[in-house]
């Protein structure tokens, strides 16, 4: 006659994901640490494997600013699920960034990447990534 209490299985908690495209190991590890502090998972990938941006949902993308970034960003912006993702640029010149302006880069990390500056930029933009526009 005893009632057994079975814990209810908790539904899987949603986690925002950021794609890290073609980043060096040092930059990738630093940005992974910064995004993790705000509950954002990171997925490293190469530009060759970036077709995932057309088929999988990501809330953000960090890509090195340069000539190879345009096809990746175009694929992401044309994707129905990623057309509104937050795009971060990494390094590059102002001229390179202007060439990518049609893809709407939201923020740029300066190179060399420094932890305090990277954390400050992620802190300023993480609510956009998490889609929590109001508090």
N, C-alpha and C positions, 0 to 999 in steps of 0.2 A: 503494500500500500504506500510505499514511500514515493514521493515525487522526486524524480531525478531532474536536476537542473542541467540542461545542456546549454553551454554558451552559444549564443547566436553568432553565426559567422558574420564578421563585419564585412561589408562590401568593400571592394578594392578602392582605395582612395585615389582620386585623380591626381596626377602629377604632371606638371607642365614639362615639356621637353624642348631643349635647345640643341640644334645641330651645329657642330663645330667642324667646318669644312676646311680642309687643307691647312691645318695649323700645326706649328712645330710643337714638340712634346712639352717644352717648358711653358709655352703659351696655353696649351690645352689643359695642362694640370692646374695652372693658376686660375684660369677661367672656370674650370670644373669646380674648384674649391669656392670661388666667389658665388657662382650660381647656386651651389648646394646650400649655402647659408640662407637662401631665400626660397628653398623648397623646389628648385628647378633642376631636373635631371639633364645631363648632357649626353649627347650621342656623337662620338667622333666619326668622321667619314672623310674619304678622299673625294676630290672633284669628280673622279670617274664614277664613283658610287653615289653621286649626288642626285641621281634620278629618283632616289627615295623621297626627295622633296616634292616630287610630283605625285607620289602614291601614298605617302604616310603623312599623318598630321604632326606638325611641329608648331610650337608657339613662338619660337625664336630661331634665328640663325646667325652665326658669327662666321664671317668669311674675310679672307685677306683681300684687301682692295687691290685690284690689278686687272689686267686684260682677261684672265681666265674666269673672273667672277661673273661677267655678264651672262653667259649661257646658264649658269647655275641659278642666278637670281631671276632670270627670265622664266625658267622652269618653275621656280617656286611661286612667282607672282601669277603665273597662268593657272596654277593648280587651284581647284575650287576650295580645297581645305586649307591651303597655306597662303592664300592671296592677301590675308591681313596680318601675317606674322610680323613680328618685330625683327628688323634686320640690323645687325651690328656690323660695321666695317672694322677691319684691323689694319692700321698703318696706311701706307700708300701716300701719294702726293695729292694735293688739292686738284690737280688736273685729272688724275685717275678717278677721284671721287666724283668730279663733275661729269665724267663720262658715264657713271653709273646712276646719275640722278633720276633717269626715268623709272628706276626700280625702287626708289624711295627708301634709301638707307636712313634709318631712324637715329642712329648714334654711331660714333666712331671711337674706338680705343686707339690711343696714341702708342707708337712704338718708340723705344722699347717699352714693353708692357710692365707696368709697376703695380704692385699689389694695392696700395692705397687708392690710386687713381682708378684702377679697374673696379675695385669694390665700390667706390663712390658712384661710378657710372651705372653699375648693376643695381645699386640701391635706388638710384634716381629713376630707373626704368622698369624695375621688377614688377610693379603693379600693372603695367601695360602687358607684360608677358603673361601674367596670371589672369588677365582680363578682369581685374577688380578695380574698376574705375572710380568707385565711390567707397568711402569708409564711413 
